Amino acid sequence: MISIVLFIGVILIVFFFLLAAAGVKSKTNGGEDMIKNVYIYLVLFATLMMTIGGSVAAFMALADMVAPPPFYQSFEEYSRWGGEKPVGDTTEKLTEAELRANYEAAVQSHRATAMERSKNSLVKSFGWIIIPLPIFIYFQRRLNSAKE
């Protein structure tokens, strides 16, 4: 969140600096064209950064799908803290087989959750690619047509 705010702040500072430079230029000829070009380059830069950021995030999500993060709790640690089950008003010790089955279920649940998070992240990352890319292409064509 902080990086997004800083990024927008830097973009605004650059925009106002270029706008001031264009204002000095506008006293001579071609001032309006300069402002349009600065705007186009600013939009191109912002959309390119969004697309690159989305591509990096998509790669990271794919990497998490291929090699999900490990389950860090060992069976010994799990059996130390998860060895009792409630029976009425009291608790009973679980057998070794029940503990092992519960541990394996916890590991599988962790893997499934990690995979779902990776898929969710991948979909969001594609949004950061698909949404700004047409805008980038449009303004790139507009810049090329303005140069001709």
Secondary structure as the mmCIF struct_conf table of DSSP 4:
data_model
#
loop_
_struct_conf.conf_type_id
_struct_conf.id
_struct_conf.beg_label_comp_id
_struct_conf.beg_label_asym_id
_struct_conf.beg_label_seq_id
_struct_conf.end_label_comp_id
_struct_conf.end_label_asym_id
_struct_conf.end_label_seq_id
HELX_RH_AL_P HELX_RH_AL_P1 ILE A 2 SER A 26
TURN_TY1_P TURN_TY1_P1 LYS A 27 LYS A 27
BEND BEND1 THR A 28 THR A 28
TURN_TY1_P TURN_TY1_P2 ASN A 29 GLY A 30
HELX_RH_AL_P HELX_RH_AL_P2 GLY A 31 VAL A 66
BEND BEND2 ALA A 67 ALA A 67
HELX_LH_PP_P HELX_LH_PP_P1 PRO A 68 PHE A 71
HELX_RH_AL_P HELX_RH_AL_P3 PHE A 75 TRP A 81
BEND BEND3 GLY A 82 GLY A 82
STRN STRN1 GLU A 84 VAL A 87
TURN_TY1_P TURN_TY1_P3 GLY A 88 ASP A 89
STRN STRN2 THR A 90 LYS A 93
HELX_LH_PP_P HELX_LH_PP_P2 LEU A 94 THR A 95
HELX_RH_AL_P HELX_RH_AL_P4 GLU A 96 ILE A 130
TURN_TY1_P TURN_TY1_P4 ILE A 131 ILE A 131
HELX_RH_AL_P HELX_RH_AL_P5 PRO A 132 LYS A 147
#
